[in-house]
Structure formats: C-alpha cells, structure tokens
Amino acid sequence: MDSVDNGATRESEIVQAHAHLWTHAFNSIYSMSLKCAIDLGIPDALHPHGHPMTLPELAAALSVPPSKAAFLSRLMVVLAQIGFVSQRKSAAKNDQEQLGLTYSLTPISQAIRKGEPGGLSPMVSFILDPIIQGPLHCLGEWLKSESLSPRMPFVMKHGKSVWEYTAQDEGLNRSLNEAMASDGPVIMRLIVEKRGRQLFQGLRTVVDVGGGIGGLVREAAEAFPQVEWMVLDLPHVVAGLEGTRNLKFVSGDMFKAVPPADAVLLKWILHDWSDDESTKILKQCKAAVTSNGKKGKVMIIDIVIGDESKEDGATMGIKLCSDMMMMAIVAGKERNEKEWAKLFQEAGFTEYRITPLEGFRSLIEVYP
C-alpha cells in the first residue's frame, strides 16, 4: 500500500506543479487581454452608459462588427475572471427572450479609464508595448553573453538604448512621458497624506528632476501655490510644454547640472540608473540644494525592497518584477535600504528618512 500511496502523492505533486506552471505561462494572456481592453476603450465605453451594457450594445460602442461579437464575448469572460469588468445575467423581459449577459465597470477598471485623474492606462500600455516587452525575450541570451556590451537586453533587441529610442521615436516618447505622468496626482496626494503639508513648509523653490510632462508637479503647484515649481528634463521631452504662474519647464541634463532650489524631487528616476550614474545625479542634486550657503533636501519617490517576511506577497511581487524590468530595459535596479544608504553616503549626504507610502513605493528624504 505504501508504494501505491507514495506513487499517488508524487502524481498529485506533479499535477500541482503542472498547474502552477500553466498558470504562470498563461498569465501573459491576462496582461494582453488587459492591453486589448485599453486599446479598444472598453472601460471608456462602459462608463458613460450609466447602466450595464449588453454584448450587442458594447460591440456597437466599440465599433466591433457583428461578425466579431462572439470573439468579444470571449474576451469579456477573461476580463471578468480577473476583475476588470463585472459580468452578470440580464433579466429577461418575457418568457421567450433568451437570457444574456451584461457588463459594467469595477473599481479596477475605473483605474484604466482614459483621462481618469491618476488612472494607469498610459502606464499599462507603455509596459505592455511590444517595444518594451521584446527585450524580456532576450534575457537568457544576454545573461549567457560574456561581453559587457550591450549593457542591457533592450540594446541587444533594438540596437539602441531606450533613451536613444525615445529621442528618435515620437510615439514611444509620448507613451513614456504619459506613463510617468499618469500616477503623479495619486503619488502627490499619498505624500501629503503620509507626511502632511509641513513636508513643503518653508520651501520657496522645488525642482522636479526628470519630471517629464509634469504629472506630479502640476498637482503640487495647485496644492502649494506659494512655491515656485520647476521641471527639468531633456529638450525633446519639455519642448512645447506650457507652464503656469508658479510652474515652468526647463530643458537640461541632470548629469551636468540641476538648477539651484530649496528642494529637489526625483520620482522614479534613480532606479533607471546604475549606482555610479545615480551617485552622479545625486551629487548634482546636492549641489543644487546647497548653493549659496543653503541646506535644502532631496525628496526621492522610489521603491525600497524590504524584508520578504514583512511584506505581503503582492507588494513584493511588484517590486521584484520592477527590478527585472529595470534589468531588461535600462541599466538600473530596485534597491534595499542598505543599498540606498550607500548611494547617499557616496554622494555626500549625511542623513535620510524613509516613509513607506500606500502601495509599493516610498518617500525618501535626504539631507546634506
């Protein structure tokens, strides 16, 4: 009996292992279904309708021809399975009418409506863009290569860095900038919620280094009108952008100089760069906040990888996947507190304070 029982146990373990592998192999289908929903505009079609939509109503709103309605139905089943839409049986008007399904938004799909303040559809679309996903297919080949060139799988796949690509490709440049701006309003509110308005008390000038099209700073400029805000980014990023009374956009290179200010913001910048490059950026930021005898601060919004035993699985999963993305796309990485502290010391800073924000990022205040 023992051998039979052991054999059954082994078979059960194999089946469970296979199920786990199938799940991870098919997870990309969920991601692509999400991308398809955004590309089609499914959340945007459901929102203004005001009540659950039938499949024919949804197909008509999306300009999906009747010949493809059955395929749309199959997509909706997957989206309902992962919580991006709510799917329910509709009430029949009479005994002869066949029961159908209706679809409506969920809190998750609200977050990917186009134009939703703080909505993440630009970020999701950027991450799932074939240009960004392609280098992940080169990871194995890149890791086996003994040469240090190219520095990252993105260059192996495309023959140029992501920064060179965005400088030459208006579509990817726009996608990246919209992605980085998309969560700016939410991040700003989370910062104020956690640290209070005193975080910006006494500041007259703040520079958002690598701030793109100003997703974070536009929110900040409205919340703190007494502060002069500036966005520093590359010429092709800030070209044509209009500021406001207390917000302006300036072209420049953060590796060469950062304008003098009472404080410098770095939102999701340093994880794009190696330790040496990050140290150079931080040194320029230190020079900016200590000019003319001042002693300001640098505020970093980034990931801090913590102790696995103290973080929930979903949050740690996002952090580790982001680290893999940094390895594939740029020359950067996500860092733990010890690695952050080493960077700050090498850049000449003397103290820092980490405040975890709701979600997976933290605010790090660094002082000269």
Disulfide bonds with the S-S distance in Angstrom:
none
